[in-house]
Amino acid sequence: MKAAVPAEVLQSSLLLENLVLPEALDSCPGPINLTVGLQEFLLIEGLSALEADVLLRTAATLRRPVAGRIYHWGRDLFALPRRSLYPWRKRLAFVSPWQSLLPRLTLLENVTLPLTLATGRSAPELGRQHQALLEQLSLAEYQSSYPGELPARVQHLALWAREMIQQPLLILGVLAGQEEVYGAPVLAPHLLPLLEDYHRQGRGAIVLAGPFLDWAYPVADRRLSCRENGWEERPLPGRRQHPLINYLKVL
């Protein structure tokens, strides 16, 4: 008989349990324990963008931890056979400034590539279906341009569009400033309405990590800072804390 799965695991989109990362974080040595609700909007501060990338890339199961467990919606993805991973991983959106677009594809082809591969539908057809997303991120006028022709802001927003077009249930996003990534654009004016809509509609959970997240305070649920002895929960300026809704889509 299988052991009962704790409610905390089932009622979370992400649970990190005694996690030892492949690269130690100076700001938060670990082991790391973290629970993210099913529809929670969580901000993780006190990390450099590089540290945030290590944490969230590992949380997205794109890197294997040294020790500890990672659960998504009650599943330990690393315990699944390889052929079973895709249906679960496609529910995750991981975005980082160290990702890139494919240089020989247009912006539209880059953004729609995951759905083109999954459904066989063409980029123009998918672009018409998701025109509202392209317009919300101010990408519509660049659809036929190649990455080398695009401003840095547009390239970074296209990375977000490429993930959001798949309608993920969990968004893991790394935000960086110009001090860490040369030419890193200011994305907040474009991302805030997108993430606010996603959160308000209860479409899933959001975790943003990085050094400059004050722009997201008005819409986030919780704010954590990384300290040597673990997480410190901090109030969101001007916000009343409100209870989270544990809502799980049928899996």
TAQUI-V6012 format. One record per backbone hydrogen bond with DSSP energy under -1.0 kcal/mol. NH is the residue of the N-H (numbers start at 0). CO is the residue of the C=O. E is the energy in kcal/mol with one decimal. If there is no record, write none. Layout:
[[NH,CO,E] [NH,CO,E]]
//
This chain:
[[9,5,-1.6] [10,6,-2.5] [11,8,-1.1] [12,35,-2.1] [13,35,-1.3] [14,70,-2.1] [15,33,-3.1] [16,68,-2.7] [18,31,-2.8] [19,66,-2.7] [31,18,-2.5] [33,15,-2.0] [35,13,-2.8] [41,205,-3.1] [42,221,-2.2] [43,207,-2.8] [44,223,-3.4] [51,47,-2.7] [52,48,-2.2] [53,49,-1.9] [54,50,-2.4] [55,51,-2.8] [56,52,-2.4] [57,53,-1.7] [58,54,-2.3] [59,55,-1.8] [60,57,-1.9] [61,56,-2.3] [65,19,-2.5] [66,19,-1.1] [68,16,-2.1] [70,14,-2.6] [71,74,-2.8] [74,71,-2.0] [76,74,-1.0] [78,75,-1.6] [79,76,-1.3] [83,80,-1.9] [84,81,-1.5] [88,84,-2.9] [89,85,-2.3] [90,87,-1.5] [91,88,-1.7] [92,169,-2.8] [94,171,-2.4] [98,95,-1.8] [104,101,-1.6] [106,144,-2.5] [107,142,-2.2] [109,105,-2.5] [110,106,-2.7] [111,107,-2.3] [115,111,-2.7] [116,112,-2.6] [117,113,-1.7] [118,114,-2.8] [119,115,-2.3] [125,121,-2.3] [126,122,-2.8] [127,123,-2.1] [128,124,-1.7] [129,125,-2.0] [130,127,-1.0] [133,129,-1.8] [134,130,-2.5] [135,131,-2.4] [136,132,-1.7] [137,134,-1.4] [138,133,-3.5] [141,138,-2.0] [142,139,-1.2] [144,141,-1.9] [148,145,-2.4] [149,146,-1.7] [154,150,-2.1] [155,151,-2.3] [156,152,-2.3] [157,153,-2.1] [158,154,-1.3] [159,155,-1.3] [160,156,-2.4] [161,157,-2.4] [162,158,-1.1] [163,159,-2.9] [164,160,-2.2] [165,162,-1.4] [166,163,-1.9] [168,90,-2.5] [169,90,-1.5] [170,204,-2.5] [171,92,-3.7] [172,206,-2.8] [173,94,-2.7] [174,208,-2.2] [179,176,-1.4] [180,176,-2.2] [183,180,-2.5] [189,186,-1.5] [190,186,-2.5] [191,187,-2.7] [194,190,-3.0] [195,191,-2.5] [196,192,-2.2] [197,193,-2.1] [198,194,-2.5] [199,195,-2.7] [200,196,-2.1] [201,198,-1.4] [202,197,-2.0] [204,168,-2.2] [205,39,-2.9] [206,170,-2.8] [207,41,-2.4] [208,172,-2.3] [209,43,-1.8] [215,212,-1.9] [216,213,-1.3] [218,215,-1.4] [219,215,-1.4] [220,40,-2.8] [221,40,-1.7] [223,42,-3.0] [224,231,-2.4] [225,44,-1.7] [226,229,-2.4] [229,226,-1.8] [231,224,-2.6] [233,222,-2.8] [238,235,-2.2] [246,244,-1.1]]
//
